[in-house]
Amino acid sequence: MDAIHFNIKSNGKVSNRGIYVVLGIDLEGKKDILSIVIGENESSKFWLKIADELRF
């Protein structure tokens, strides 16, 4: 799990947004992206929501 933050221009306004990526690696070493989410802020509650969504 990791995030990178960018300044994004939308509707004439610039805002700081994060792109949050969850990467999984199987037993054979194959990598797979499990989730990519664009959000405004990074917090423990946000990551908990992402983890809960991956359980299903």
Order of alpha helices (4+ residues) and beta strands (2+ residues): beta-beta-beta-alpha
